[in-house]
Every structure is written in C-alpha cells, then in structure tokens.
Amino acid sequence: MKKFLILAVGLCSAATAFGQNNDFLTDYSLLEPNVEGKFVSHRYFEVNVVRRMADYNAIFVDQPEIFVAADSKYKGAKGDQLKALADVARLATMERLEANGYTIATEPGANSLYFRWALTDLYLQKKKRGILSYTPVGFVVHATAQAAVRDLWKKIDIAELKLEVEFSDFVTGEILGAAVSRRHGLRKAKGQKAEIVSWQHLDALFKTVGERFACVLDNARIPESEWTPCDNIWIEPEAS
C-alpha cells in the first residue's frame, strides 16, 4: 500500500501551508506532508484507493483553473491567453491518458473519475528582452491555441507555479485522492536572477501529469509485484 501511494503522488496540514491559494481543493485538511516525494509536497489517498482505482475505466479531465499569486510582480495577461494555457494543459494530459488506452469521459457516468486541477501561485514578470527575441518551440498539443500561448510567452515570464490535483468519483463526488506539488521555478531574493519556467518545461510538466496518472491506473489493474515505478516517469522537455 505504501509503495502504491508513493507512486501515485508522483502525479502531481493546514491550508496556510500551501501558499496564497487555499480555495481550490475540496478539503485541505485531508492532506499530509509527503517527505519522500521530490515532486509532491502534500497528498491524500482514500484508504481503499488501490482496490477502487481498478473499477474506473474512464476519466473526465477538467480544464485547470489558474490562480495568479497575490504578490506576483506582474498580474496582466489577456483572458484568451490564460484560457489557451489552460486548454493546452488539459489537452496534453488527455492525450497521454488516451495514448495509454483510457477513455476520456465527456459527461458523468458510472465507473468514471473526475480529474480536476489548478495552476496556483502563478508568479509572473514582464520580460526584459525584446518582444521578438524569444519564440517558444516544441508546442504541438493544440494548434488553434498556439498563437495565444506564444504571444503570452513573448511578453511574460513565469517565474514560479504549483499544481493542485484532486480526483473523485464522477457520480458520487467522493474524493479519492489529492495532491499539491512543490514549486516549479524559483523566486530569488532581490537582486538575484529568477529561474524562469520555460514553455518547454511547462509543456513537459502537463504531459507528465497525464503519463503518471495513466501509470497509477495501470498499476491498480495488475499484481503489486508487476507495478511500474510511476514516480520515475518524467517527460523530457523538447529541445529549444
């Protein structure tokens, strides 16, 4: 059981421990520190989740919500750009699940999981470089949103963000698992250069979420001796 939980939290205490946003997950009090995880800081799993995950054969992946940090240096972004960012995040995760043989649900139904998530504590800053000096590559998930996302990356750097994930029974609403990731990117002290989250790394992060969740679903369907170490799965960013 412990091994399964460690693998599962590779997806993705009091609410005050999770930064400035404490409104997305249904119940933050369920979360416990994940001292062994490099990717996830806090997690929760229903006690019988190993057995129960095998009963689900379809997943509804919701569009992620986006929360800009209250102390972000820059809070300006066009609505269609943030929507495009949420769209490509959702589609990247869905594509990975479908590639592993799982059905994407479009409405509530028996034996379906509801996967909801958010990009939180998003810390933005305006680019200091010229507007035409940076063009992200490797964006292949959703062509119709490509222009909006590229325009966002031309003007704004993402210096930091976290992921919050929750999955539940689509019909009953029972929470089966939740997790909060560690920060991606790193805000530096005044005068130090921030470590920027590139589009390539963010795209890889979205794909990794889908791949790891598919791995967890796979493990629930086979003997423990055959489990794949899901926490070792990481989709490498495409070369810039």
MARBA-3410 file (N, C-alpha, C, O; in Angstrom, 1 decimal):
240
0.8,-1.2,0.0,0.0,0.0,0.0,0.9,1.3,0.0,0.6,2.2,-0.8 ~ 1.9,1.3,0.9,2.7,2.5,1.0,3.4,2.7,-0.4,3.5,3.9,-0.8 ~ 3.9,1.6,-1.0,4.6,1.8,-2.3,3.6,2.4,-3.3,4.0,3.2,-4.1 ~ 2.4,1.9,-3.3,1.4,2.4,-4.3,1.2,3.9,-4.1,1.1,4.7,-5.0 ~ 1.1,4.4,-2.8,0.8,5.8,-2.5,2.0,6.6,-3.0,1.8,7.7,-3.5
3.2,6.2,-2.8,4.4,6.9,-3.2,4.4,7.0,-4.7,4.7,8.1,-5.3 ~ 4.0,6.0,-5.4,3.9,6.0,-6.9,2.9,7.0,-7.3,3.1,7.8,-8.3 ~ 1.7,6.9,-6.7,0.6,7.7,-7.1,0.8,9.2,-6.9,0.4,10.0,-7.8 ~ 1.4,9.6,-5.8,1.6,11.0,-5.6,2.6,11.6,-6.5,2.7,12.9,-6.6 ~ 3.3,10.8,-7.3,4.2,11.4,-8.3,3.4,12.2,-9.4,4.0,12.8,-10.2
2.1,12.1,-9.3,1.3,12.9,-10.2,1.5,14.4,-9.9,2.0,15.2,-10.6 ~ 1.3,14.5,-9.4,1.2,15.9,-9.2,2.0,16.3,-8.0,2.1,17.4,-7.6 ~ -2.0,18.9,6.5,-1.7,20.1,7.3,-2.6,21.2,7.1,-3.7,20.9,6.5 ~ -2.4,22.3,7.5,-3.4,23.4,7.3,-3.3,24.0,6.0,-2.2,23.9,5.3 ~ -4.3,24.7,5.6,-4.3,25.4,4.3,-3.2,26.4,4.2,-2.7,26.7,3.1
-2.8,27.0,5.3,-1.8,28.0,5.2,-0.4,27.5,4.8,0.4,28.3,4.4 ~ -0.3,26.2,4.8,1.0,25.6,4.3,1.1,25.6,2.8,2.2,25.2,2.3 ~ 0.1,25.9,2.1,0.1,25.8,0.6,0.1,27.1,-0.1,-0.3,27.1,-1.3 ~ 0.7,28.1,0.5,0.8,29.3,-0.2,-0.4,30.2,-0.1,-1.2,30.1,0.8 ~ -0.6,31.0,-1.1,-1.6,32.1,-1.0,-3.0,31.5,-1.4,-4.0,32.1,-1.0
-3.1,30.5,-2.2,-4.4,30.0,-2.6,-4.7,28.8,-1.7,-3.9,27.8,-1.6 ~ -5.9,28.9,-1.1,-6.3,27.7,-0.3,-7.8,27.5,-0.5,-8.5,27.0,0.4 ~ -8.2,27.7,-1.8,-9.6,27.6,-2.1,-10.0,26.6,-3.1,-11.1,26.2,-3.3 ~ -9.0,26.0,-3.8,-9.3,25.1,-4.9,-9.7,23.7,-4.5,-10.8,23.2,-4.8 ~ -8.9,23.0,-3.7,-9.2,21.7,-3.3,-10.4,21.6,-2.3,-10.7,22.6,-1.6
-11.1,20.5,-2.4,-12.3,20.4,-1.6,-12.0,20.5,-0.1,-12.8,21.1,0.7 ~ -10.9,19.8,0.4,-10.6,19.8,1.8,-9.1,19.7,2.0,-8.6,18.6,1.9 ~ -8.5,20.8,2.3,-7.1,20.8,2.5,-6.6,20.1,3.8,-5.5,19.6,3.9 ~ -7.6,19.9,4.7,-7.2,19.3,6.0,-6.9,17.8,5.8,-6.3,17.2,6.7 ~ -7.3,17.2,4.7,-7.1,15.8,4.4,-5.6,15.6,4.1,-5.1,14.4,4.3
-4.9,16.6,3.6,-3.6,16.4,3.1,-2.5,16.2,4.2,-2.7,16.8,5.3 ~ -1.6,15.4,3.9,-0.5,15.1,4.8,0.9,15.4,4.1,0.9,15.2,2.9 ~ 1.9,15.8,4.8,3.2,16.0,4.2,3.7,14.8,3.5,3.6,13.7,4.0 ~ 4.4,15.0,2.4,5.0,13.9,1.6,6.5,14.1,1.7,7.1,14.7,0.8 ~ 7.1,13.5,2.7,8.5,13.8,3.0,9.4,13.1,2.0,10.5,13.5,1.8
8.9,12.0,1.3,9.7,11.3,0.4,9.6,11.8,-1.0,10.5,11.4,-1.8 ~ 8.6,12.6,-1.3,8.4,13.0,-2.7,9.2,14.2,-3.1,9.2,15.2,-2.4 ~ 9.8,14.2,-4.3,10.5,15.3,-4.8,9.6,16.2,-5.6,9.8,17.4,-5.8 ~ 8.5,15.7,-6.1,7.5,16.4,-6.9,6.3,16.9,-6.1,5.9,18.0,-6.4 ~ 5.8,16.1,-5.2,4.6,16.5,-4.4,5.0,16.8,-3.0,5.7,16.0,-2.4
4.4,17.9,-2.5,4.7,18.2,-1.1,3.7,17.7,-0.1,4.1,17.3,1.0 ~ 2.4,17.6,-0.5,1.4,17.1,0.3,0.4,16.2,-0.5,0.3,16.4,-1.7 ~ -0.2,15.3,0.2,-1.0,14.3,-0.5,-2.1,13.7,0.4,-2.1,13.8,1.6 ~ -3.1,13.1,-0.3,-4.2,12.4,0.4,-4.6,11.3,-0.5,-4.8,11.5,-1.7 ~ -4.9,10.1,0.0,-5.5,9.0,-0.7,-6.5,8.3,0.2,-6.2,8.0,1.4
-7.7,8.0,-0.4,-8.7,7.2,0.3,-8.1,5.8,0.7,-7.3,5.3,-0.1 ~ -8.4,5.3,1.8,-7.7,4.1,2.3,-7.8,2.9,1.4,-6.9,2.1,1.4 ~ -8.9,2.8,0.6,-9.0,1.6,-0.3,-8.8,2.0,-1.7,-9.3,1.3,-2.6 ~ -8.0,3.1,-2.0,-7.8,3.6,-3.3,-7.2,2.5,-4.3,-7.5,2.5,-5.4 ~ -6.3,1.7,-3.7,-5.7,0.7,-4.6,-6.7,-0.2,-5.3,-6.7,-0.4,-6.5
-7.6,-0.7,-4.4,-8.6,-1.6,-5.0,-9.6,-0.9,-5.9,-10.0,-1.3,-6.9 ~ -10.0,0.3,-5.4,-11.1,1.0,-6.1,-10.6,1.6,-7.5,-11.5,1.8,-8.3 ~ -9.4,2.0,-7.6,-8.9,2.6,-8.9,-9.1,1.7,-10.0,-9.3,2.1,-11.2 ~ -9.1,0.4,-9.8,-9.2,-0.6,-10.8,-10.7,-0.7,-11.4,-10.9,-1.2,-12.4 ~ -11.6,-0.1,-10.6,-13.0,-0.1,-11.1,-13.3,1.0,-12.1,-14.4,1.0,-12.6
-12.4,1.9,-12.3,-12.7,3.1,-13.2,-12.0,2.9,-14.5,-10.9,2.5,-14.6 ~ -12.8,3.1,-15.6,-12.3,2.9,-16.9,-12.4,4.1,-17.8,-12.1,4.1,-19.0 ~ -12.8,5.2,-17.2,-12.9,6.5,-18.0,-12.6,7.7,-17.0,-12.9,7.6,-15.8 ~ -12.1,8.7,-17.6,-11.6,9.9,-16.8,-12.1,11.1,-17.5,-11.9,11.4,-18.7 ~ -12.8,12.0,-16.7,-13.1,13.3,-17.2,-12.0,14.3,-16.7,-11.9,14.5,-15.5
-11.2,14.9,-17.6,-10.2,15.8,-17.2,-10.7,17.2,-17.4,-11.0,17.7,-18.5 ~ -10.9,17.9,-16.3,-11.4,19.3,-16.4,-10.4,20.2,-16.8,-9.2,20.0,-16.7 ~ -10.8,21.4,-17.3,-9.8,22.4,-17.7,-9.3,23.0,-16.4,-10.0,23.3,-15.5 ~ -7.9,23.1,-16.2,-7.4,23.6,-15.0,-7.7,25.1,-14.7,-7.8,25.9,-15.7 ~ -7.9,25.4,-13.5,-8.1,26.8,-13.1,-6.7,27.4,-12.9,-5.8,26.7,-12.6
-6.6,28.7,-13.1,-5.4,29.4,-13.0,-5.5,30.5,-11.9,-6.4,31.3,-11.9 ~ -4.6,30.5,-10.9,-4.5,31.5,-9.9,-3.2,32.2,-9.9,-2.1,31.6,-9.7 ~ -3.2,33.5,-10.2,-2.0,34.3,-10.2,-1.8,34.7,-8.7,-2.7,35.1,-8.0 ~ -0.5,34.6,-8.3,-0.1,34.9,-6.9,-0.4,36.4,-6.6,-0.2,37.2,-7.4 ~ -0.9,36.6,-5.3,-1.2,38.0,-4.9,0.0,38.9,-5.0,-0.1,40.1,-5.2
1.2,38.3,-4.8,2.4,39.2,-4.8,3.2,39.1,-6.1,4.4,39.4,-6.1 ~ 2.5,38.5,-7.1,3.2,38.5,-8.4,3.6,39.9,-8.9,2.8,40.8,-8.7 ~ 4.8,40.0,-9.4,5.3,41.3,-9.9,4.4,41.8,-11.0,4.3,43.0,-11.2 ~ 3.8,40.9,-11.8,3.0,41.3,-12.9,1.8,40.5,-12.9,1.8,39.3,-12.8 ~ 0.6,41.1,-13.0,-0.6,40.4,-13.0,-1.4,40.5,-14.3,-2.5,40.0,-14.4
-0.8,41.1,-15.3,-1.6,41.3,-16.5,-1.4,40.2,-17.5,-0.2,39.9,-17.9 ~ -2.5,39.7,-18.0,-2.4,38.7,-19.1,-3.8,38.7,-19.7,-4.8,38.7,-19.0 ~ -3.9,38.6,-21.0,-5.1,38.6,-21.7,-5.9,37.3,-21.4,-5.3,36.2,-21.2 ~ -7.2,37.5,-21.3,-8.1,36.3,-20.9,-7.9,35.2,-21.9,-7.9,34.0,-21.5 ~ -7.8,35.5,-23.2,-7.7,34.4,-24.1,-6.4,33.7,-24.1,-6.3,32.5,-24.4
-5.3,34.4,-23.6,-4.0,33.8,-23.4,-4.1,32.8,-22.2,-3.5,31.7,-22.4 ~ -4.7,33.2,-21.1,-4.7,32.3,-20.0,-5.7,31.1,-20.3,-5.4,29.9,-19.9 ~ -6.7,31.3,-21.1,-7.6,30.2,-21.5,-6.8,29.3,-22.4,-7.0,28.0,-22.3 ~ -6.0,29.8,-23.3,-5.2,28.9,-24.1,-4.2,28.1,-23.3,-4.0,26.9,-23.6 ~ -3.6,28.7,-22.3,-2.7,28.0,-21.4,-3.5,26.8,-20.7,-2.9,25.7,-20.7
-4.7,27.1,-20.2,-5.5,26.1,-19.6,-5.9,25.0,-20.6,-5.9,23.8,-20.2 ~ -6.2,25.4,-21.8,-6.6,24.4,-22.8,-5.5,23.5,-23.2,-5.7,22.2,-23.3 ~ -4.3,24.0,-23.4,-3.2,23.1,-23.8,-2.8,22.2,-22.7,-2.4,21.1,-22.9 ~ -2.9,22.7,-21.4,-2.6,21.8,-20.3,-3.6,20.6,-20.2,-3.1,19.5,-20.0 ~ -4.8,20.9,-20.4,-5.9,19.9,-20.3,-5.7,18.9,-21.5,-5.7,17.7,-21.3
-5.4,19.4,-22.7,-5.3,18.5,-23.8,-4.1,17.7,-23.8,-4.1,16.5,-24.2 ~ -3.0,18.2,-23.3,-1.7,17.4,-23.1,-2.0,16.2,-22.2,-1.5,15.1,-22.5 ~ -2.7,16.5,-21.1,-2.9,15.4,-20.1,-3.9,14.4,-20.7,-3.7,13.2,-20.6 ~ -4.9,14.8,-21.4,-5.9,13.9,-22.0,-5.2,13.1,-23.1,-5.5,11.9,-23.2 ~ -4.4,13.7,-23.9,-3.7,12.9,-24.9,-2.9,11.8,-24.4,-2.8,10.7,-24.9
-2.2,12.0,-23.3,-1.4,11.0,-22.6,-2.2,9.9,-22.1,-1.9,8.7,-22.2 ~ -3.4,10.2,-21.5,-4.3,9.2,-21.0,-4.8,8.3,-22.1,-4.9,7.1,-22.0 ~ -5.3,9.0,-23.2,-5.8,8.3,-24.3,-4.7,7.4,-25.0,-5.0,6.3,-25.4 ~ -3.5,7.9,-25.0,-2.4,7.1,-25.6,-2.2,5.8,-24.9,-1.6,4.8,-25.4 ~ -2.5,5.8,-23.6,-2.3,4.6,-22.7,-3.6,3.8,-22.6,-3.7,2.9,-21.8
-4.6,4.1,-23.5,-5.8,3.2,-23.6,-6.9,3.6,-22.7,-7.9,2.8,-22.6 ~ -6.9,4.7,-22.1,-8.0,5.1,-21.2,-9.0,6.0,-22.0,-8.6,6.9,-22.8 ~ -10.3,5.8,-21.7,-11.3,6.6,-22.3,-11.5,8.0,-21.6,-11.5,8.0,-20.4 ~ -11.6,9.0,-22.4,-11.9,10.3,-21.8,-13.4,10.5,-21.8,-14.1,10.6,-22.8 ~ -13.9,10.7,-20.6,-15.4,10.9,-20.4,-15.8,12.3,-20.7,-15.0,13.2,-20.6
-17.0,12.5,-21.3,-17.5,13.8,-21.6,-18.7,14.2,-20.8,-19.1,15.3,-20.9 ~ -19.2,13.3,-19.9,-20.3,13.6,-19.0,-20.3,12.6,-17.9,-19.6,11.5,-18.0 ~ -20.9,12.9,-16.8,-21.0,12.0,-15.6,-21.4,10.6,-16.0,-22.3,10.5,-16.8 ~ -20.8,9.6,-15.4,-21.2,8.2,-15.7,-20.6,7.3,-14.7,-19.6,7.6,-14.0 ~ -21.2,6.1,-14.6,-20.7,5.1,-13.7,-19.3,4.7,-14.1,-18.9,4.7,-15.3
-18.4,4.4,-13.1,-17.1,3.9,-13.4,-16.2,5.0,-14.1,-15.3,4.7,-14.8 ~ -16.5,6.3,-13.8,-15.7,7.4,-14.3,-15.1,8.2,-13.2,-15.7,8.4,-12.1 ~ -13.9,8.6,-13.4,-13.2,9.5,-12.5,-13.3,11.0,-12.9,-13.3,11.2,-14.1 ~ -13.4,11.8,-12.0,-13.4,13.3,-12.3,-12.0,13.8,-11.8,-11.7,13.8,-10.6 ~ -11.2,14.3,-12.8,-9.9,14.8,-12.5,-9.9,16.3,-12.6,-10.1,16.8,-13.7
-9.8,17.0,-11.5,-9.8,18.5,-11.5,-8.4,19.0,-11.0,-7.8,18.3,-10.1 ~ -8.0,20.1,-11.5,-6.6,20.6,-11.1,-6.5,22.1,-11.4,-7.4,22.7,-12.0 ~ -5.5,22.6,-10.8,-5.3,24.1,-10.9,-3.8,24.4,-11.0,-3.0,23.7,-10.4 ~ -3.5,25.5,-11.7,-2.1,26.0,-11.7,-2.2,27.2,-10.7,-2.9,28.2,-10.9 ~ -1.5,27.1,-9.6,-1.7,28.0,-8.5,-0.4,28.8,-8.2,0.7,28.4,-8.6
-0.5,29.8,-7.4,0.6,30.7,-7.1,1.5,31.0,-8.3,2.7,31.0,-8.2 ~ 0.8,31.3,-9.4,1.5,31.7,-10.6,2.1,33.0,-10.4,1.5,34.0,-10.2 ~ 3.4,33.1,-10.6,4.2,34.3,-10.3,4.8,34.8,-11.7,5.6,34.1,-12.3 ~ 4.3,35.9,-12.1,4.6,36.4,-13.4,5.5,37.6,-13.4,5.5,38.4,-12.4 ~ 6.3,37.8,-14.4,7.1,39.0,-14.5,7.3,39.4,-16.0,7.4,38.5,-16.8
7.3,40.6,-16.3,7.5,41.1,-17.7,8.9,40.7,-18.2,9.8,40.8,-17.4 ~ 8.9,40.3,-19.4,10.2,40.0,-20.0,11.0,41.4,-20.2,10.4,42.4,-20.6 ~ 12.3,41.3,-19.9,13.1,42.5,-20.2,13.7,42.5,-21.6,14.1,43.5,-22.1 ~ 13.7,41.3,-22.2,14.3,41.2,-23.5,13.3,41.7,-24.6,12.1,42.0,-24.2 ~ 13.7,42.0,-25.8,12.8,42.5,-26.8,11.8,41.5,-27.1,11.9,40.3,-27.0
10.6,42.0,-27.6,9.5,41.2,-27.8,9.7,40.1,-28.9,9.0,39.1,-28.8 ~ 10.6,40.4,-29.8,10.8,39.4,-30.9,12.0,38.5,-30.7,12.4,37.7,-31.5 ~ 12.6,38.6,-29.5,13.9,37.9,-29.3,13.7,36.5,-28.7,14.6,35.8,-28.5 ~ 12.4,36.2,-28.4,12.1,34.9,-27.8,10.9,34.3,-28.5,9.8,34.8,-28.5 ~ 11.1,33.1,-29.0,9.9,32.4,-29.6,10.0,30.9,-29.1,10.9,30.2,-29.5
9.0,30.5,-28.4,9.0,29.1,-27.9,8.8,28.1,-29.0,8.1,28.4,-30.0 ~ 9.4,26.9,-28.8,9.3,25.9,-29.8,8.8,24.6,-29.1,8.7,24.6,-27.9 ~ 8.5,23.6,-29.9,8.0,22.4,-29.3,6.6,22.4,-28.9,6.1,21.4,-28.2 ~ 5.8,23.4,-29.3,4.4,23.4,-29.0,3.6,22.7,-30.0,3.4,23.2,-31.2 ~ 3.1,21.5,-29.7,2.4,20.7,-30.7,1.1,20.2,-30.2,0.4,19.4,-30.9
0.7,20.6,-29.0,-0.5,20.0,-28.4,-1.8,20.4,-29.1,-2.7,19.6,-29.4 ~ -2.0,21.7,-29.3,-3.3,22.2,-29.8,-3.0,23.4,-30.7,-2.8,24.5,-30.2 ~ -3.1,23.2,-32.0,-2.7,24.2,-32.9,-3.5,25.5,-32.8,-3.0,26.6,-33.0 ~ -4.8,25.4,-32.5,-5.7,26.6,-32.5,-5.3,27.5,-31.4,-5.7,28.7,-31.5 ~ -4.7,27.0,-30.3,-4.3,27.8,-29.2,-2.9,28.3,-29.3,-2.4,29.1,-28.4
-2.2,27.9,-30.3,-0.7,28.1,-30.4,-0.4,29.6,-30.4,0.5,30.0,-29.6 ~ -1.1,30.4,-31.2,-0.8,31.8,-31.3,-0.9,32.5,-30.0,-0.1,33.4,-29.6 ~ -2.0,32.2,-29.2,-2.2,32.9,-28.0,-1.2,32.6,-26.9,-0.7,33.5,-26.2 ~ -0.8,31.3,-26.8,0.2,30.9,-25.9,1.6,31.5,-26.2,2.3,31.9,-25.3 ~ 1.9,31.5,-27.5,3.2,32.0,-27.9,3.2,33.5,-27.6,4.3,34.1,-27.2
2.1,34.2,-27.8,2.1,35.6,-27.5,2.3,35.9,-26.0,2.9,36.8,-25.6 ~ 1.7,35.0,-25.2,1.9,35.1,-23.8,3.3,35.0,-23.4,3.9,35.8,-22.6 ~ 4.0,34.0,-24.0,5.4,33.8,-23.6,6.4,34.8,-24.2,7.5,35.0,-23.7 ~ 5.9,35.6,-25.2,6.7,36.7,-25.7,6.8,37.8,-24.7,7.8,38.6,-24.7 ~ 5.8,38.0,-23.9,5.6,39.2,-23.1,5.9,38.9,-21.6,6.3,39.8,-20.9
5.6,37.7,-21.2,5.6,37.4,-19.8,6.5,36.2,-19.5,6.5,35.2,-20.2 ~ 7.3,36.3,-18.4,8.0,35.1,-17.8,7.2,34.5,-16.7,6.6,35.3,-15.9 ~ 7.1,33.2,-16.6,6.5,32.5,-15.4,7.7,32.1,-14.5,8.5,31.3,-14.9 ~ 7.8,32.8,-13.4,9.0,32.5,-12.5,8.7,31.4,-11.5,9.6,30.8,-10.9 ~ 7.4,31.1,-11.3,7.0,30.1,-10.3,5.6,29.7,-10.5,4.7,30.5,-10.9
5.3,28.4,-10.2,3.9,28.0,-10.1,3.9,26.7,-9.3,4.9,26.0,-9.1 ~ 2.7,26.3,-8.9,2.4,25.0,-8.3,1.2,24.3,-9.0,0.5,25.0,-9.7 ~ 1.1,23.0,-8.8,-0.1,22.3,-9.3,-0.8,21.8,-8.1,-0.3,21.3,-7.1 ~ -2.2,21.8,-8.2,-3.0,21.2,-7.2,-4.0,20.3,-7.9,-4.6,20.7,-8.9 ~ -4.0,19.0,-7.5,-4.8,18.0,-8.2,-5.7,17.3,-7.3,-5.4,17.0,-6.1
-6.9,17.0,-7.8,-7.9,16.2,-7.0,-8.6,15.3,-7.9,-9.1,15.7,-9.0 ~ -8.8,14.0,-7.5,-9.7,13.1,-8.4,-10.7,12.5,-7.5,-10.4,12.1,-6.3 ~ -11.9,12.3,-8.0,-13.0,11.8,-7.3,-13.9,11.0,-8.2,-13.8,10.9,-9.4 ~ -14.9,10.3,-7.5,-15.9,9.5,-8.2,-16.8,10.5,-8.9,-17.3,11.4,-8.3 ~ -17.0,10.3,-10.2,-17.7,11.3,-11.0,-19.2,11.4,-10.6,-19.8,12.5,-10.7
-19.7,10.3,-10.1,-21.2,10.3,-9.8,-21.4,10.7,-8.4,-22.3,11.6,-8.1 ~ -20.7,10.1,-7.4,-20.9,10.4,-6.0,-20.2,11.6,-5.5,-20.6,12.2,-4.5 ~ -19.1,12.0,-6.2,-18.3,13.2,-5.7,-17.3,12.8,-4.6,-16.7,13.7,-4.1 ~ -17.2,11.6,-4.2,-16.3,11.2,-3.2,-14.9,11.4,-3.6,-14.5,11.0,-4.7 ~ -14.1,12.1,-2.7,-12.7,12.4,-3.0,-11.9,11.1,-2.8,-11.9,10.6,-1.7
-11.2,10.7,-3.8,-10.3,9.5,-3.7,-8.9,9.9,-3.6,-8.1,9.1,-3.0 ~ -8.5,11.0,-4.0,-7.1,11.4,-3.9,-6.9,12.9,-4.2,-7.7,13.5,-4.9 ~ -5.8,13.5,-3.6,-5.5,14.9,-3.9,-4.0,15.0,-3.6,-3.4,14.3,-2.9 ~ -3.4,16.1,-4.3,-2.0,16.3,-4.1,-1.7,17.8,-4.4,-2.4,18.4,-5.2 ~ -0.7,18.3,-3.8,-0.2,19.6,-4.1,1.3,19.5,-4.4,2.1,18.9,-3.6
1.7,20.0,-5.5,3.1,19.8,-6.0,4.0,20.8,-5.2,3.5,21.8,-4.7 ~ 5.3,20.6,-5.3,6.2,21.6,-4.9,6.3,22.6,-5.9,5.8,22.5,-7.0 ~ 6.9,23.8,-5.6,7.0,24.9,-6.6,7.9,24.5,-7.7,8.9,23.8,-7.6 ~ 7.5,24.9,-8.9,8.3,24.8,-10.1,8.8,26.1,-10.5,8.0,27.1,-10.5 ~ 10.1,26.2,-10.7,10.7,27.5,-10.8,11.1,28.0,-9.4,10.7,27.3,-8.5
11.7,29.1,-9.3,12.1,29.6,-8.0,12.3,31.1,-8.0,13.0,31.7,-8.8 ~ 11.5,31.7,-7.1,11.7,33.1,-6.9,13.0,33.4,-6.1,13.2,32.8,-5.1 ~ 13.8,34.3,-6.6,15.0,34.6,-5.9,14.9,35.9,-5.0,13.9,36.6,-5.2 ~ 15.9,36.1,-4.2,15.9,37.3,-3.4,16.1,38.5,-4.3,16.6,38.3,-5.4 ~ 15.9,39.7,-3.8,16.0,40.9,-4.6,17.5,41.0,-5.1,18.4,40.8,-4.3
17.6,41.2,-6.4,18.9,41.4,-7.0,19.4,40.1,-7.6,20.4,40.1,-8.3 ~ 18.8,39.0,-7.3,19.2,37.7,-7.9,18.3,37.4,-9.1,17.2,37.8,-9.2 ~ 18.9,36.6,-10.0,18.1,36.2,-11.2,17.2,35.1,-10.9,17.6,34.1,-10.3 ~ 15.9,35.2,-11.3,15.0,34.2,-11.1,15.2,33.0,-12.1,15.6,33.3,-13.2 ~ 14.8,31.8,-11.7,14.8,30.7,-12.6,13.5,30.6,-13.3,12.5,30.2,-12.7
13.5,30.9,-14.6,12.3,31.0,-15.3,11.7,29.6,-15.7,12.5,28.8,-16.1 ~ 10.4,29.4,-15.7,9.8,28.2,-16.2,9.6,28.4,-17.7,8.7,29.2,-18.1 ~ 10.3,27.7,-18.5,10.2,27.8,-19.9,8.9,27.1,-20.4,8.4,26.2,-19.7 ~ 8.5,27.5,-21.6,7.3,26.7,-22.2,7.6,25.3,-22.3,6.8,24.4,-22.1 ~ 8.9,24.9,-22.8,9.2,23.6,-23.0,9.0,22.7,-21.7,8.5,21.6,-21.7
9.5,23.3,-20.5,9.4,22.6,-19.3,7.9,22.5,-18.8,7.5,21.5,-18.2 ~ 7.1,23.6,-19.1,5.7,23.6,-18.7,4.9,22.5,-19.5,4.1,21.8,-19.0 ~ 5.2,22.5,-20.8,4.6,21.5,-21.7,4.9,20.1,-21.2,4.0,19.2,-21.2 ~ 6.2,19.9,-20.9,6.6,18.6,-20.4,5.9,18.2,-19.1,5.6,17.1,-18.8 ~ 5.7,19.2,-18.2,5.0,19.0,-16.9,3.6,18.5,-17.1,3.1,17.6,-16.5
2.9,19.2,-18.1,1.5,18.8,-18.3,1.4,17.4,-18.9,0.6,16.6,-18.5 ~ 2.3,17.0,-19.8,2.3,15.7,-20.3,2.7,14.6,-19.2,2.2,13.5,-19.2 ~ 3.6,15.0,-18.3,4.0,14.1,-17.3,2.8,13.8,-16.4,2.7,12.7,-15.9 ~ 2.0,14.8,-16.1,0.8,14.6,-15.2,-0.1,13.5,-15.8,-0.5,12.6,-15.1 ~ -0.3,13.5,-17.1,-1.2,12.5,-17.8,-0.5,11.2,-17.8,-1.1,10.2,-17.5
0.8,11.1,-18.0,1.5,9.9,-18.1,1.6,9.2,-16.8,1.4,8.0,-16.7 ~ 1.8,9.9,-15.7,1.9,9.4,-14.4,0.5,8.9,-13.9,0.4,7.8,-13.2 ~ -0.5,9.6,-14.2,-1.8,9.2,-13.8,-2.2,7.9,-14.5,-2.9,7.0,-13.9 ~ -1.9,7.8,-15.8,-2.1,6.6,-16.5,-1.4,5.4,-15.9,-1.9,4.3,-15.8 ~ -0.2,5.7,-15.4,0.6,4.6,-14.8,0.0,4.1,-13.5,0.0,2.9,-13.2
-0.6,5.1,-12.7,-1.3,4.7,-11.5,-2.5,3.8,-11.8,-2.7,2.8,-11.1 ~ -3.2,4.2,-12.8,-4.4,3.4,-13.2,-3.9,2.0,-13.7,-4.6,1.0,-13.4 ~ -2.8,1.9,-14.4,-2.3,0.6,-14.9,-1.9,-0.2,-13.7,-2.3,-1.4,-13.6 ~ -1.2,0.3,-12.7,-0.8,-0.4,-11.5,-1.9,-1.0,-10.7,-1.8,-2.1,-10.1 ~ -3.0,-0.3,-10.7,-4.2,-0.8,-10.0,-4.8,-2.0,-10.6,-5.6,-2.7,-9.9
-4.4,-2.4,-11.8,-5.0,-3.5,-12.5,-4.1,-4.7,-12.6,-4.5,-5.7,-13.2 ~ -3.0,-4.6,-12.0,-2.0,-5.7,-12.0,-1.5,-6.1,-10.6,-1.6,-5.2,-9.7 ~ -0.9,-7.2,-10.4,-0.3,-7.6,-9.1,0.8,-6.6,-8.7,1.5,-6.0,-9.6 ~ 0.9,-6.4,-7.4,1.9,-5.4,-6.9,3.3,-5.7,-7.4,4.1,-4.8,-7.6 ~ 3.6,-7.0,-7.5,4.9,-7.4,-8.0,5.3,-6.9,-9.4,6.4,-6.9,-9.8
4.2,-6.5,-10.1,4.5,-6.1,-11.5,4.3,-4.5,-11.7,4.4,-4.0,-12.8 ~ 4.1,-3.8,-10.6,4.0,-2.4,-10.7,5.1,-1.7,-11.3,6.3,-2.0,-11.1 ~ 4.8,-0.7,-12.1,5.8,0.2,-12.7,6.0,1.4,-11.7,5.1,1.9,-11.1 ~ 7.3,1.8,-11.5,7.5,3.0,-10.6,7.1,4.3,-11.2,7.9,4.9,-12.0 ~ 5.9,4.7,-11.0,5.4,5.9,-11.7,6.1,7.1,-11.3,6.2,8.1,-12.1
6.7,7.2,-10.1,7.4,8.4,-9.7,8.7,8.6,-10.5,9.3,9.7,-10.5 ~ 9.1,7.6,-11.3,10.3,7.8,-12.1,10.0,8.3,-13.5,10.9,8.6,-14.3 ~ 8.7,8.4,-13.8,8.3,8.9,-15.1,8.4,10.4,-15.2,7.9,11.1,-14.4 ~ 9.1,10.9,-16.2,9.2,12.3,-16.4,9.4,12.5,-17.9,10.3,12.0,-18.5 ~ 8.5,13.3,-18.5,8.6,13.6,-20.0,9.6,14.7,-20.1,9.4,15.8,-19.6
10.7,14.4,-20.8,11.7,15.4,-21.0,11.3,16.6,-21.9,10.6,16.4,-22.9 ~ 11.6,17.8,-21.5,11.2,19.0,-22.4,11.9,18.8,-23.8,13.0,18.3,-23.9 ~ 11.2,19.3,-24.8,11.8,19.3,-26.1,12.9,20.3,-26.2,12.8,21.4,-25.5 ~ 13.8,20.1,-27.0,15.0,21.0,-27.1,14.5,22.3,-27.7,13.7,22.4,-28.6 ~ 15.1,23.4,-27.2,14.7,24.7,-27.7,15.6,25.1,-28.9,15.4,26.2,-29.5
END
